[in-house]
Every structure is written in structure tokens, then in C-alpha cells.
């Protein structure tokens, strides 16, 4: 399936299970995250039973980040990864927390400032498909639970490839496809019956969490995304399945 993810038209794409005009998806996704921003951290803990913290810790462990390096945390949301990277790169390094959604970026900025993470973090509202950074600038780019919401994932991967330094790496942590049929059935039941109800009760927003469940199912599977990394120019691409493939961490290098 093409990047617009509709073999019959280059002008449409998916928004959850719906087909929409490609130029409308960005606004529709923005509305979702404007709605969920205030309760995002609380819902993450509830939805994953806190396991998202272990997934993110594994991502940091795989990053190889060192003091003095430049890191772009793309679709960085409320700043969980950026906070840790800020400590690891130190005062001589730089972390850019970037998100296309102003509401999410504001929540992340306020949270990190309350943690005392100042001095080496910048905040940029940016579209992953057209990053406003110089070529060959970052040692590491991370994207946690954001790629599936991008309208044109190939454009985003190409943009990320451009801003990475030679020798730099991209890490994409994203919901994926469970590898065990029994787990897949349980996960589907949870996603479509429990998650929207939880969204209604906690965030007063059933529809946004229904979309989030649907968006996970429309995201490329592990092997397909690995192939997209390779098509964008990344080398030594691999992925690690976490929690039975409910989440996968994809890694690729620019040489």
C-alpha cells in the first residue's frame, strides 16, 4: 500500500478507519491531541498499566547518547524522553523537543520546566514531514508514538534522514502488530471495548481514544516499517518487539 495508504487515490489517506482528504488529516489529528493533551500522561499510565515507562527506558538504553550530543525528540509530546536525554547530554549538549501540536508542546514545556530541565532544551513546533533544521545536525532522532499520526510517513523519514549527522541513528517507538494470535485477540478486545470507555471516564473524550485505537491498526507492521526505513536511506535497520509485539522499537543508521 502506498504512503498515502490508499491504492486508488494519492489525494486521500486514513484517519483511523475513515478515508479523508490527505490535506485534512493534519488538522483532524491536531484536534485529537488538543483534546487529549491535558490528560495525556494520566491516560498513558492507565492505558499501558505504566509499561510505557519501560518501553521508553529501553529506547533510551538503545540510544547510545553521550555527553555533548544533539538530540531531536520528535513528536515529543509531554517530554518523557527529552527529560532523560537532557540529563544524558549535559550542559554541553542540546535536546530539541519538537511537536506539531501546540497543546502537547505546551504541556511538555511546562512539565520539564517544573522538573528543572532548563538550559539545554529547546522547544520547537514542527511538522515531521518538513523539519526546520539544518542538514546533518543531530546525533540522534527519536519518535515515540508519533509516526502513525503523520500523513506521509515516507516524507517524514526522508526529512529525519536529512537532519541526522552521518553516523547518527533514528529510533522509532510505536505501537505495532502482536506476534501471538491469542495476544492479538485480547489486545483487540481491550483496544476497542475498554480504551474508549476509559477515555470517556477519565478524559471525557471517547472519540479521540477510539481514533487512537484505530490508528494503531492502520500503522504499518514491523517488516513494512523496516522496509520504509531502508527506502529512506537508513542502513543496518532492525526492530525489537516489546510486550509481544504490541510495541516495536525500530532503529536505523545514516552513513
N, C-alpha and C positions, 0 to 999 in steps of 0.2 A: 504494500500500500504506500502511496506517495506521502511526502511530508505533509501535504495538506490533508492527508488521511481520508481522501475521498477519490477513488479512482475515476470517477465520472466528471469531476469538475475541479479546476485549480482555484476556483473562487469561493469554495466552501470548505469548512473544517468542522470538527466536532466540538461541542460544548457539552461535556458529559455524553449522554446518548443522543442528544439532539444534533442535527446538522444546522449550522448557522453560516452566514456570510463570513469569510475569513477576516474581513476588516472590522467585524463586530465582536469577535471573541475577546480581544484585549479588554474592551470595556465591560463585557459580561464577567470576565474573571476579576477585574478590578472591583466590581460591585460585591462579589463574593467575599473578597478579602477586606474590603472596607467594613463589611458586616461582621466578620469573624475576628478582626484584629484584637479587640479588647479582651476577648475570652480565649485567644489563641493558645496561650501557654497552659491554661487550665484544661482546655479540651485536649491538647496534646497528651497531657499526663493521663487524663481519663481514658481517651481512646486507645492508647497503647499500653495502659497499665504501668506507665513510667518507663517502658522498654525503649522509647525513643531516645532516652538519655544514653543508653548503652550503645545504640546504633551510632549516635553522634560521637561518642567516645571512641568507638572503633574507627570512625572516619578520621578523627584527629590522630589516632595512633598510626594510621596508614599514610599520613600526610608527609612525614619526614621534615616538617617545618623546623627551621633553625633560626637562631637569633639573627636579626638584621634583614630578614627576608621580607618580600612584599606579597601579601595575600589578598585575594579578592574573594569575599564571601558573597556570592551572587544569589539573588532571591533569598537574602539572609534573614528576612523576617524579623523575629524578635531577638536575634543576636546570640543564640546559644553558641554557635561555632566561633563567631567573631570574638566573643569574650575570651574563649580559651586561646585562640590564636594571638590575641593582643598580649597575653602573658608570655606566650612562647617566643614571639619575635622580639619582644623587649623594646626599649626606648629607641634603639637604632633601626627598628623595623617599622613596617606600616601595614595596617589592615584597613581595607575598604569594605564597609558593609553597604551593599547595593541592593535595592529592591525597586521594582517598577511601581509598587503600591505605596503611596504616601502614608496611609494609615499604618501599615505594617512597619514602615521605616521609622515613623514617629514613636511607635511603641518600643521598637528595638533601641532607638537612641536614648529614650528616657530610662529604659531598664539598665543599659550599660553605663550611663552616667551615674545612676544611683549605685551601681556596683563600684564606682571609682575608676571605670575604664575610660580614661581620658588621655589625650596626648598623642597616642599612636593610632587612633581610629578615626577614619573619615566616613561620612555618610553621604551617599550619592543615590538619587533617584534615577534609575537607568533601566532601559529595555535590554534584555539579554541578546536580542537579535541585532542590536546596533550599539555596542558598548562605547562609551565616550572616553576611552583611554588610549594611550599611545600603543603602537606595536611593541611586542617583546618587552612588556613592562612587569608582569607578575611572575613570581616563582611558583605560585600555586593558585588555582581557582577551584573553589568548592561550590556546590549547588545542592542543597538538601531540600528535598520535597518541593522543588520548584519547576523542574524541567517539564513535567507533564502538563503544566498550565501554559506553557509557551505555545504560541500559534504555530510558528515554523521552527521546529527543533533543529533542522539542518542549518538554518541561518544562525541560530544561537550557538551551535557547536563551532561553526566557522568563525564567528565573532570571538568566541572564547579562545580558539586556536590562535587567532591573530594577536591577542593581547598577552598571551603567555610567552615567556622567555624560552629560547631553546634550552632544553633540559628540564623545563617546567612540566608540571603534571596537573591534570584535571581529575577531580573526584566528584562523582555524581551519586548522591544517596537518594534513592527513590523507591517508592512502592513498586512491586513487581509482581511476578506470577508465582504462586506457591508451587513447589515441586512435587508435593504429595497430594493425590486426589482427595483423600479424606480431609486433609487440612484445607484444601481449596473449598470444599463444601461448607465447612464450619466458618471459614473466613467470609464466604459469600453471605451466609445467614447473618453473621454479625454485622457486616457492612451495610446490608440493605434493610435490616429489621431493627437492629439495636442502635447503630450510629445515628441515623436521622432522628430517632426519638431522643437520644442523648443530646443532640444539637438543639432540639426544641426545648428540652427541660433546662439545660444549662445556659445556652446562648440565645434562646428564643428565636431560633433560626433553623428550621428543619430543611428548607430547600437548599441552603448552602452546603450542608453536610451530605445531602443526597447527591449534589453535584460532585463533591469531593470523592464519594464512593464510586460514582460513575467514571470520573476522570481517571481513577486508578485502573479501571478495567480497560480503558481506551489507550492507555500508555503502552508503548512497545515492550515486548517481553525482553528477557535478558540477552538472548543471542541477537535479536534485531537491534537493540540499542548498541550492543558491542559493534555490530556492523556499521552503524551510523557514526560511531566514534572513528572507525577506520576510514570511512569515506571522507570524513572531515580532515584527515591527515594525521590523526593520532596513531602512535605506534605502541607496541607492547601492551595492547589493550586486554583487559581482563575484567572479570566481575566476581564478587564473592556474595553468595546467597546468605542472608541473615534471617533468622527465625523461619527457617524452612522455605525461604524464597518470598515471603511476604514483603520483604525489603531486600534490595540488592545494592551493593556498592560497586559502581563501575569506575575503572581507573584507566587513564590513557596518558601518554607522554608526547611532548613535542620535541623533535630533534632537528 
